[in-house]
Amino acid sequence: MSGLPQIDPTTATGKGGALLTQVQKALGVTPKMTKVMANSPALLEGYLALSGALNHGALPAAVRERLAIATAEANGCGYCLSAHIYIGANITEIDGDELEKARTAQSADSHTAALLALWDTIVRGRGSVDDDVEAAGVTDAEIAEVVEHIALNVLTNYFNVLSGVDNDWPVVSPRVTV
């Protein structure tokens, strides 16, 4: 597949145009991924709603970025890996060693490590998880949100790989290739 076109925010009309304006206003930029998602306003609206909801959840931004990095690495999505390593380093201020560990679902912080281990168990087990997860101090809300983050990040990973979205970020190549 040759990819999907980017919708130009300056000429976009209707629901897609309104959503791209919302993205520009919120972020100060319109990432290429959202321009391509605007081919389906329903997709872009759903992505923005789920992403927005998770920003107000139980998991702190630094954990959310680590989950996104682990997912992007596992799915071989260079766009998302590049974006989340950039955001992790520059916005949530995760140090380089922790960013590197996140690529393999690890962390020096015990609680973050437990959440990444849960991520790994869910992804590898396709949702099947042992009952001892809560023993690591992971709350029910965190368990639910790890699943929600997997869903959100798989959506963006698969979409970006399928669509061939050009990278907006300093390029980080996944070790896994698709």
ABEGO torsion letter per residue (X at the ends): XAEBBBBBAAABBEAAAAAAAAAAAAAGBBBAAAAAAAABAAAAAAAAAAAAAAAABABBAAAAAAAAAAAAAAAGBAAAAAAAAAAAAAAAGBBAAAAAAAAAGBBABAAAAAAAAAAAAAAAAGGBBBAAAAAAGBBAAAAAAAAAAAAAAAAAAAAAAAAGBBBABBBBBBABBX
